[in-house]
Amino acid sequence: MVLQKYNICIKIKFIIKTEVKQDSMKILIDADACPVVDETVKLAYKYSLECIIMCDTSHIIERAGCRTILCDKGSDSVDFRLVNLIEGSDIVITQDYGLAAMCMSKKARVINQNGLIYTDKNIETLLYTRFVNKKIRMAGKHTKGPSKRTKEQDEAFIKNLTLILEEAKNDRNIE
């Protein structure tokens, strides 16, 4: 696989071993600047899923019951490592549209920190908007940054991640 040459993870730290099946669904968090790590960990525990927190060495994030994978500081090092770890049944939490698209191509379910579930219908527009905003910034202009995080965003995230987890649970019961 082409992406494996970018696999520059430097350290894997196990916090607490959890009881999960080797081939079962897991939740992977692109944790750098992710405001919903704790909410995700709670839901992973509730559904008895392995939760993997992925971050670079400038943001060491550890939570009880989760595995933390530290990757080298560098452009996209966490992203490429995460893509190498996911399988089709996994759930990924990320605010990075490019990473979301790569995860979707591997059939993972992907959601952002505000509860937006990435789909084939919205990812193209999101990627194009990112491209346009980058061109604007490269031209020396400023684009509006994100507004302050709200309680409603946290609630929307929890609601939609729970929806994804329930759908996945139902899918597994049918198979």
PLY file of the C-alpha trace (Angstrom):
ply
format ascii 1.0
element vertex 175
property float x
property float y
property float z
element edge 174
property int vertex1
property int vertex2
end_header
0.00 0.00 0.00
1.36 3.43 -0.95
0.43 5.06 2.36
2.54 2.63 4.41
5.72 4.48 3.55
4.32 7.43 5.53
3.76 5.29 8.58
5.97 7.31 10.92
4.41 6.50 14.25
7.14 6.73 16.89
5.49 5.37 20.02
2.45 3.36 21.04
1.36 3.66 24.65
-1.26 1.38 26.16
-3.09 2.96 29.05
-5.52 0.19 30.05
-6.20 -2.97 28.11
-9.89 -3.26 27.25
-11.77 -6.41 26.33
-12.60 -6.17 22.62
-12.57 -8.62 19.78
-9.60 -8.37 17.44
-11.75 -7.89 14.32
-14.41 -5.69 15.94
-15.32 -2.14 15.13
-13.25 0.55 16.81
-13.35 4.32 17.18
-10.30 6.31 16.09
-9.93 9.94 17.11
-7.81 12.45 15.21
-7.20 14.08 18.58
-5.03 17.10 17.75
-7.31 20.07 18.55
-10.31 17.76 19.02
-12.75 19.15 21.62
-14.84 15.95 21.95
-12.28 13.37 23.09
-13.97 12.83 26.47
-17.45 12.51 24.94
-16.14 9.97 22.42
-14.37 7.94 25.10
-17.57 7.76 27.16
-19.58 6.49 24.20
-16.88 3.98 23.24
-17.02 2.62 26.78
-20.83 2.50 26.73
-20.78 0.45 23.50
-17.77 -1.69 24.58
-15.65 -0.52 21.66
-11.93 -0.04 21.46
-11.06 3.64 21.35
-7.78 4.79 19.84
-6.59 8.35 20.38
-4.14 9.48 17.75
-2.02 12.59 18.17
1.42 13.95 17.48
4.10 14.50 20.09
3.12 18.14 20.61
-0.37 17.09 21.86
-0.02 14.04 24.10
-3.59 13.06 24.96
-4.26 10.04 27.17
-7.50 8.72 28.63
-8.16 5.70 30.81
-9.50 2.77 28.83
-8.05 4.01 25.53
-4.95 3.34 23.53
-2.95 6.41 22.61
-0.80 6.34 19.49
1.77 9.12 19.27
3.11 10.05 15.87
5.95 12.25 14.80
5.29 15.97 14.57
4.85 16.78 10.94
2.40 17.49 8.24
-0.20 14.73 8.05
1.79 12.11 10.02
-1.22 11.34 12.24
-3.54 11.29 9.21
-1.52 8.72 7.28
-1.09 6.50 10.35
-4.83 6.66 11.05
-5.73 5.74 7.48
-3.42 2.73 7.71
-5.19 1.51 10.85
-8.83 1.82 9.84
-11.03 -0.92 8.52
-14.44 -0.67 6.91
-16.39 -1.11 10.12
-14.55 1.63 12.03
-15.71 5.07 13.10
-13.40 8.07 12.76
-13.67 11.43 14.52
-11.93 14.23 12.59
-12.40 17.81 11.52
-10.01 17.34 8.58
-11.98 17.03 5.33
-9.06 15.45 3.48
-8.65 12.78 6.15
-12.41 12.24 6.18
-12.37 11.57 2.42
-9.51 9.06 2.76
-11.33 7.26 5.60
-14.58 7.18 3.63
-12.74 5.58 0.72
-11.95 2.71 3.10
-15.66 2.47 4.03
-15.27 3.90 7.55
-18.03 6.02 9.07
-16.71 9.54 9.70
-18.06 12.38 11.84
-16.65 15.77 12.82
-16.53 17.40 16.25
-19.78 19.29 15.62
-21.78 16.19 14.73
-21.56 16.55 10.95
-21.60 13.07 9.46
-19.47 13.06 6.32
-21.21 11.49 3.34
-20.61 11.04 -0.36
-23.12 13.87 -0.84
-21.32 16.51 1.25
-17.60 15.67 1.13
-16.99 17.08 -2.34
-18.46 20.46 -1.41
-16.49 20.53 1.85
-13.23 19.76 0.04
-13.93 22.42 -2.58
-14.70 25.01 0.11
-11.42 24.15 1.83
-9.60 24.60 -1.48
-11.21 28.00 -2.13
-10.44 29.23 1.39
-6.81 28.16 1.02
-6.52 30.11 -2.25
-7.98 33.18 -0.51
-5.46 32.89 2.35
-2.58 32.38 -0.10
-3.62 35.62 -1.80
-3.06 37.41 1.51
-6.68 37.77 2.53
-8.16 36.53 5.80
-10.99 34.06 6.15
-13.24 33.88 9.17
-12.08 31.35 11.76
-14.33 29.08 13.79
-16.63 30.63 16.36
-16.49 29.76 20.05
-17.62 26.19 20.77
-21.17 25.87 22.08
-23.05 23.38 24.22
-25.35 22.76 21.22
-22.38 21.58 19.16
-21.43 19.09 21.88
-25.03 17.85 22.02
-25.20 17.49 18.23
-21.95 15.52 18.25
-23.16 13.14 20.98
-26.53 12.69 19.27
-25.05 11.89 15.85
-22.23 9.68 17.14
-24.85 7.74 19.12
-26.89 7.43 15.92
-23.87 6.04 14.06
-23.13 3.62 16.91
-26.74 2.39 17.02
-26.77 1.87 13.23
-23.50 -0.02 13.45
-24.82 -2.11 16.34
-27.90 -3.02 14.29
-25.74 -3.84 11.25
-23.63 -6.22 13.35
-26.71 -7.95 14.77
-28.07 -8.59 11.27
-24.82 -10.12 9.97
0 1
1 2
2 3
3 4
4 5
5 6
6 7
7 8
8 9
9 10
10 11
11 12
12 13
13 14
14 15
15 16
16 17
17 18
18 19
19 20
20 21
21 22
22 23
23 24
24 25
25 26
26 27
27 28
28 29
29 30
30 31
31 32
32 33
33 34
34 35
35 36
36 37
37 38
38 39
39 40
40 41
41 42
42 43
43 44
44 45
45 46
46 47
47 48
48 49
49 50
50 51
51 52
52 53
53 54
54 55
55 56
56 57
57 58
58 59
59 60
60 61
61 62
62 63
63 64
64 65
65 66
66 67
67 68
68 69
69 70
70 71
71 72
72 73
73 74
74 75
75 76
76 77
77 78
78 79
79 80
80 81
81 82
82 83
83 84
84 85
85 86
86 87
87 88
88 89
89 90
90 91
91 92
92 93
93 94
94 95
95 96
96 97
97 98
98 99
99 100
100 101
101 102
102 103
103 104
104 105
105 106
106 107
107 108
108 109
109 110
110 111
111 112
112 113
113 114
114 115
115 116
116 117
117 118
118 119
119 120
120 121
121 122
122 123
123 124
124 125
125 126
126 127
127 128
128 129
129 130
130 131
131 132
132 133
133 134
134 135
135 136
136 137
137 138
138 139
139 140
140 141
141 142
142 143
143 144
144 145
145 146
146 147
147 148
148 149
149 150
150 151
151 152
152 153
153 154
154 155
155 156
156 157
157 158
158 159
159 160
160 161
161 162
162 163
163 164
164 165
165 166
166 167
167 168
168 169
169 170
170 171
171 172
172 173
173 174
